[in-house]
Amino acid sequence: LIGMTQAVAQNFGFKGGYNYSSLNGEVANDSSLKGRSGFYVGALLELPLGDVISLQPELVYSRQGASWEYKTLGTTTTKDLKMDYLNIPVMAKVNLGPLFLQGGVQFGFLVGKPETSSTVNGLRVTEQVDKDAYASFDFGVGAGLGVNLSQHFFVEARYTHSLTNALDPNNNSLKNAHISDDNNFKNAVLSLGLGVKF
């Protein structure tokens, strides 16, 4: 038991970095979706299953979203959508010397109220959106790679894509916004960051 406790303690760590996120889906005419910048920060626990393979569950706070641009009556409006998730990735990790590969699933829970910042003719207004317009649970898959810079520090890149709809297609406010005919959008996030293990 002492040996197992020491092994777990030595593989606990923290990570954080940059997110480039967007929503994948079909938008209405005269509309387009673009990516936006965010961040993530969290903790991880690496559990060795052998000399090469390990299991890495994580708990990560992630700022995600997208930018939606549409035109009405010659006026272009841009909305920056910010969504905060508490994500629980569970990654299988293959250690190849200093290089490592990752792949697995992710469970996400929407926290707080999403924010929308609108820019119309240079005027910017921030408002909170009805949280019921968004799915409270998100499930996706992820893959990534990284490099151990030393015994304690590493850098990593990971791409995560949701398999569930980030929105509630039956919400009246979404239907009135005319973002899409079906309001079926999946989260897509590219993460680049730095981590430390103890």
C-alpha positions as CSV (number, residue, x, y, z in Angstrom):
1,L,0.0,0.0,0.0
2,I,2.8,2.4,0.8
3,G,4.4,1.6,-2.6
4,M,1.1,2.2,-4.4
5,T,0.6,5.5,-2.6
6,Q,4.1,6.7,-3.5
7,A,3.6,5.8,-7.1
8,V,0.3,7.7,-7.3
9,A,1.8,10.7,-5.6
10,Q,4.7,10.8,-8.1
11,N,2.3,10.9,-11.0
12,F,0.0,13.6,-9.9
13,G,0.2,16.9,-11.7
14,F,-1.3,20.1,-13.1
15,K,-1.7,21.4,-16.6
16,G,-2.9,24.5,-18.4
17,G,-2.8,26.4,-21.6
18,Y,-4.5,27.8,-24.7
19,N,-7.7,26.6,-26.4
20,Y,-8.8,27.3,-30.0
21,S,-12.4,26.2,-30.1
22,S,-15.3,26.3,-32.5
23,L,-18.7,24.6,-33.2
24,N,-19.0,22.2,-36.1
25,G,-22.4,22.3,-37.9
26,E,-24.4,23.6,-40.7
27,V,-25.3,27.3,-40.3
28,A,-28.1,29.3,-42.0
29,N,-27.6,31.4,-45.2
30,D,-25.6,34.6,-44.7
31,S,-24.1,33.2,-41.6
32,S,-20.7,31.7,-40.7
33,L,-19.0,30.2,-37.7
34,K,-15.4,30.9,-36.7
35,G,-13.1,29.8,-33.9
36,R,-12.2,31.8,-30.8
37,S,-9.5,31.8,-28.3
38,G,-9.9,30.5,-24.7
39,F,-7.9,28.7,-22.0
40,Y,-7.9,25.5,-19.9
41,V,-6.5,24.6,-16.5
42,G,-6.8,21.4,-14.5
43,A,-5.2,18.4,-12.7
44,L,-4.2,15.0,-13.8
45,L,-3.3,11.6,-12.4
46,E,-1.2,9.1,-14.4
47,L,-1.7,5.5,-13.5
48,P,0.9,3.1,-15.1
49,L,-0.4,-0.1,-16.5
50,G,3.0,-1.3,-17.6
51,D,6.3,0.0,-18.9
52,V,4.7,1.7,-21.9
53,I,0.9,2.0,-21.3
54,S,-0.7,4.2,-18.7
55,L,-4.2,5.6,-17.9
56,Q,-4.6,9.3,-17.3
57,P,-7.8,10.7,-15.9
58,E,-8.1,14.5,-15.6
59,L,-10.3,17.2,-14.2
60,V,-10.1,20.3,-16.4
61,Y,-11.9,23.7,-16.5
62,S,-12.2,24.8,-20.1
63,R,-13.3,28.1,-21.7
64,Q,-14.7,27.2,-25.1
65,G,-17.2,28.6,-27.7
66,A,-17.2,30.1,-31.1
67,S,-17.8,33.3,-33.1
68,W,-21.0,33.6,-35.2
69,E,-21.3,36.2,-37.9
70,Y,-24.5,37.0,-39.8
71,K,-25.8,39.7,-42.1
72,T,-29.3,41.3,-42.0
73,L,-30.4,44.3,-44.1
74,G,-26.8,45.1,-45.0
75,T,-25.7,45.1,-41.4
76,T,-23.0,42.6,-40.2
77,T,-23.4,41.4,-36.6
78,T,-20.7,39.3,-34.8
79,K,-21.5,37.3,-31.7
80,D,-18.8,35.8,-29.5
81,L,-20.2,32.8,-27.6
82,K,-18.3,31.8,-24.4
83,M,-19.1,28.5,-22.8
84,D,-17.4,27.1,-19.7
85,Y,-17.1,23.4,-19.2
86,L,-15.8,21.2,-16.4
87,N,-14.3,18.3,-18.4
88,I,-13.3,14.9,-17.3
89,P,-11.0,13.3,-20.0
90,V,-9.9,9.7,-19.5
91,M,-6.9,9.1,-21.8
92,A,-4.9,6.0,-22.6
93,K,-1.3,7.1,-22.9
94,V,1.5,5.4,-24.8
95,N,5.0,6.4,-23.6
96,L,7.7,6.3,-26.3
97,G,10.7,7.7,-24.6
98,P,10.3,11.4,-24.2
99,L,7.4,11.3,-26.7
100,F,3.9,10.2,-25.7
101,L,0.6,9.7,-27.5
102,Q,-2.9,10.0,-26.1
103,G,-6.4,8.8,-27.0
104,G,-9.6,8.5,-25.2
105,V,-13.0,9.9,-24.2
106,Q,-14.2,13.1,-22.5
107,F,-17.2,13.8,-20.3
108,G,-18.1,17.5,-20.1
109,F,-20.5,19.5,-17.8
110,L,-21.6,23.0,-18.7
111,V,-21.0,25.4,-15.8
112,G,-22.3,28.9,-15.3
113,K,-24.4,30.8,-17.8
114,P,-23.0,31.1,-21.4
115,E,-22.2,34.7,-22.4
116,T,-22.7,36.3,-25.8
117,S,-20.9,39.5,-26.8
118,S,-22.5,41.2,-29.9
119,T,-20.7,43.7,-32.1
120,V,-23.0,45.7,-34.4
121,N,-21.4,48.6,-36.3
122,G,-18.6,48.8,-33.9
123,L,-20.8,48.8,-30.8
124,R,-20.1,45.9,-28.4
125,V,-22.7,44.6,-25.9
126,T,-22.3,41.6,-23.5
127,E,-25.3,39.6,-22.4
128,Q,-26.0,36.3,-20.7
129,V,-27.9,33.7,-22.6
130,D,-30.6,31.4,-21.3
131,K,-28.6,28.3,-20.1
132,D,-31.6,26.1,-21.2
133,A,-30.6,26.8,-24.8
134,Y,-27.5,24.6,-24.3
135,A,-27.0,21.0,-23.5
136,S,-25.7,20.6,-19.9
137,F,-23.7,17.4,-20.8
138,D,-21.1,16.9,-23.5
139,F,-19.5,13.7,-24.6
140,G,-16.6,13.5,-27.0
141,V,-13.4,11.8,-28.1
142,G,-9.9,13.1,-28.1
143,A,-6.4,12.4,-29.3
144,G,-3.1,14.1,-28.8
145,L,0.7,14.0,-28.4
146,G,3.3,15.5,-26.2
147,V,6.9,15.6,-25.2
148,N,8.4,15.2,-21.7
149,L,10.8,18.1,-21.3
150,S,12.2,16.6,-18.1
151,Q,11.1,14.3,-15.3
152,H,8.5,16.9,-14.1
153,F,7.6,19.1,-17.1
154,F,5.9,18.4,-20.4
155,V,4.2,20.1,-23.3
156,E,1.2,18.7,-25.1
157,A,-1.3,19.2,-27.9
158,R,-4.7,17.6,-28.1
159,Y,-7.8,17.8,-30.3
160,T,-11.2,17.0,-28.9
161,H,-14.4,16.6,-30.9
162,S,-17.9,16.2,-29.3
163,L,-20.3,13.4,-30.4
164,T,-23.3,15.1,-28.8
165,N,-25.1,18.3,-29.6
166,A,-23.9,21.4,-27.7
167,L,-27.3,23.1,-28.1
168,D,-30.9,22.3,-27.4
169,P,-32.5,22.2,-30.9
170,N,-36.0,22.7,-29.4
171,N,-35.2,25.9,-27.6
172,N,-37.3,28.8,-28.8
173,S,-34.6,31.4,-28.5
174,L,-32.3,29.4,-30.8
175,K,-35.1,29.0,-33.3
176,N,-35.7,32.7,-33.3
177,A,-32.0,33.5,-33.8
178,H,-31.9,31.6,-37.1
179,I,-28.4,30.3,-36.5
180,S,-29.3,27.0,-38.3
181,D,-32.2,25.0,-39.5
182,D,-31.5,22.2,-37.1
183,N,-29.3,23.8,-34.5
184,N,-27.0,20.7,-34.4
185,F,-23.5,21.7,-33.5
186,K,-20.6,19.8,-32.0
187,N,-17.8,21.3,-29.9
188,A,-14.3,21.1,-31.5
189,V,-11.3,22.2,-29.4
190,L,-7.6,22.3,-30.1
191,S,-5.6,22.6,-26.9
192,L,-1.9,23.6,-26.5
193,G,-0.4,23.7,-23.1
194,L,2.3,23.0,-20.5
195,G,2.1,20.7,-17.5
196,V,4.0,19.6,-14.4
197,K,4.0,16.3,-12.6
198,F,5.3,15.6,-9.1
